[in-house]
Amino acid sequence: MKPLQQLVRANIWYLKPYSSARDEYKGVDASVFLDANENPYNAPYNRYPDPLQRDLKEELAVIKQVLPSQIFLGNGSDEAIDLLFRIFCNPKEDNVVAIAPTYGMYKVCADINEVEYRSVLLDENFALNAEQLLNATDQHTKMIFLCTPNNPSGNDLDRDEIIKVINGFQGIVVIDEAYSDFSKQKPFRLDLMKYENIVVLNTFSKAWGCAGIRLGMAFAGSEIIDLFNKVKYPYNINLLTQHQAFDALKRRYDVDKWVGVLMYERNQLAASFKELPFCRKVYPTDANFFLVKVDDADVIYKYLVSCGIIVRNRSRVELCGNCLRITVGTTQENNQLLSALRSYKK
Ligand SMILES: *Cc1c(COP(=O)(O)O)cnc(C)c1O
C-alpha cells in the first residue's frame, strides 16, 4: 500500500475538522451541561448524541471481533461509500475500479463526486478475475470496489481472487460484506490486521433487520477510521438510531435464528423456481436473495405487480438479461409468490 498521505486528498489530510461542544468536553463527572446551547427540557431528546458513538462501538467491537477504533458508523453504508470518495478521490483527476454488475451506489457516489468509474465485467457465472480488475487500474486509481456476496448476482466472490486484488493493488480495496451474515465464507472484517489497505462494509439493513434505522458500518485500520471521523457530519448517528442499535445488539440471537430460517426458505424457493416452465436458470446464491433468468422478465415483472407482488427487475443490468432478483420473504410471502407464478399463463 502507498503511504496513506499519498492516497488521501491533500485538503482532507490537512483539514482541521469541526470541533463540537461534545468533542471538547470529554470528562465523566460533569452533571451540568451549559456548553452546547441545548434546551434543558425535554430529556433525553434535548441532548446532542455522542458524536463518536463510543458506547455502541464498545459493544459492537465485541460482536464483530474488531477494535472500537477500527469502526466507523454511518447513516447506512451509503454514507461510508460517499465518504470514501470524498476522502480519497480528487474530482476530475482520480478514478476507481469496480466489478460489474454490482451494487449501484458505488457508481452514483462516483458520479456525484465527479470521479471516473471504471467497471470490469465479471464472467458469465459472475466470478471475479483479479488480473483483469488490476489491469484496469492506473496511477490515478485510488480505490477498488468489491462486493461479496455480490448484489445483484448473490454469489460469493472467490476468496483467493480477492486476496490477489488486495495484494496486487497499492490503493484502498473496499469489500462490501452487506450480506456476509448469510455466507459461509470467512469475512474479511476478521483480517483487518493482515491487510492494511482494506475497508470492509457491513450494515444493519439486511440480516439484522434494521433497514429503517439507517445504520451502516465500515471497518478499517484506525488511521483510515480517523479520516472518516474528520469528514463526517459531527452528529451523523442520531440518538434514536443509537438506542435502537443497542436493542438490536441485545437481540442478536434473533439474527442467527432469522438467518437460519431465511436460508432454509431460500433453498425451498429456489428449488420451486426451477420447476416453473418459464424459468431458464436460477443462479447460485450465498445471500438472502437470488437471481433468476426467465423467458421474459418484463412481462413476468408486470404480471407480479398486478398480483401485488414486487420483485426487482434487473433485466437491463449487464450480464443480467431477462433476470429478476427475488428477495426471500416469510414462508407465507414466498408461497404467495409461488402460487401467483404457478397460475401465470402466457
Ligand atoms: C443493501 C446493501 C447495502 C446496505 O446499504 P445501507 O445504506 O446500509 O442500507 C450495502 N451494500 C450492498 C451491496 C447492499 O446490497
The ligand as a Gaussian input file, in Angstrom:
#p B3LYP/6-31G(d) Opt

LIG

0 1
 C      -28.398000      -3.316000       0.855000
 C      -26.956000      -3.071000       0.594000
 C      -26.227000      -2.198000       1.394000
 C      -26.867000      -1.520000       2.556000
 O      -26.891000      -0.175000       2.454000
 P      -27.416000       0.662000       3.727000
 O      -27.179000       2.059000       3.286000
 O      -26.564000       0.250000       4.898000
 O      -28.856000       0.314000       3.933000
 C      -24.878000      -2.035000       1.153000
 N      -24.272000      -2.692000       0.158000
 C      -24.948000      -3.547000      -0.618000
 C      -24.225000      -4.297000      -1.664000
 C      -26.299000      -3.751000      -0.434000
 O      -26.967000      -4.600000      -1.246000

